[in-house]
């Protein structure tokens, strides 16, 4: 377990040092400069929308970096079992969620200070925990999907493309439309609580019910179990 944690931390440190991540931080911070100059106001949804694009990219990276850079042969012939490798990727996703949530709260708080022209901003503990929980659920849901697709395709571009296609409003609205026209209650409820729409809703509203939480956790567990079955059948040595 210690090796899994060390590898996860090393993966996150590598991401934080990458030029593309530094560029992302500069772009996010630059929005504050634009707001100071009264060009436009940073809303919560705008900030989350900007971050979601990058989040999908980095989750696909965590899922497929080993295959993309041909280092998976060393990884799969090492001391870790294949199930532990999946755990290491999910733990990396967990740490990345914490970092992105901190960035979100920092930027949004500074933006609120600029907008209100007051240094006094009240943020409740409940609001912080709700936001953190929403980020974690979103990252785990999208991350488990990315790892599943990455394990099947062994391709970063395919994983990223499918993540962008599935986790957007178009697919969510399409499934909701089909669900409203379905006359079978069981199928309608399954479509209503589909992981793509739920993940998007929770990420943007920063709120969720117990049923929504359990639904996404269940979908994530199913995705990871399928991933373990697939990865154990693949010859990756």
Secondary structure as the mmCIF struct_conf table of DSSP 4:
data_model
#
loop_
_struct_conf.conf_type_id
_struct_conf.id
_struct_conf.beg_label_comp_id
_struct_conf.beg_label_asym_id
_struct_conf.beg_label_seq_id
_struct_conf.end_label_comp_id
_struct_conf.end_label_asym_id
_struct_conf.end_label_seq_id
HELX_RH_AL_P HELX_RH_AL_P1 UNK A 2 UNK A 17
BEND BEND1 UNK A 18 UNK A 18
HELX_RH_AL_P HELX_RH_AL_P2 UNK A 19 UNK A 36
TURN_TY1_P TURN_TY1_P1 UNK A 37 UNK A 38
BEND BEND2 UNK A 39 UNK A 39
HELX_RH_AL_P HELX_RH_AL_P3 UNK A 44 UNK A 68
TURN_TY1_P TURN_TY1_P2 UNK A 69 UNK A 70
HELX_RH_AL_P HELX_RH_AL_P4 UNK A 72 UNK A 76
TURN_TY1_P TURN_TY1_P3 UNK A 77 UNK A 77
BEND BEND3 UNK A 78 UNK A 80
HELX_RH_AL_P HELX_RH_AL_P5 UNK A 82 UNK A 116
TURN_TY1_P TURN_TY1_P4 UNK A 117 UNK A 117
BEND BEND4 UNK A 119 UNK A 119
HELX_RH_AL_P HELX_RH_AL_P6 UNK A 125 UNK A 153
HELX_RH_AL_P HELX_RH_AL_P7 UNK A 156 UNK A 166
BEND BEND5 UNK A 167 UNK A 168
HELX_RH_AL_P HELX_RH_AL_P8 UNK A 169 UNK A 181
HELX_RH_AL_P HELX_RH_AL_P9 UNK A 185 UNK A 192
TURN_TY1_P TURN_TY1_P5 UNK A 193 UNK A 193
HELX_RH_AL_P HELX_RH_AL_P10 UNK A 195 UNK A 205
HELX_RH_AL_P HELX_RH_AL_P11 UNK A 210 UNK A 233
BEND BEND6 UNK A 234 UNK A 234
#
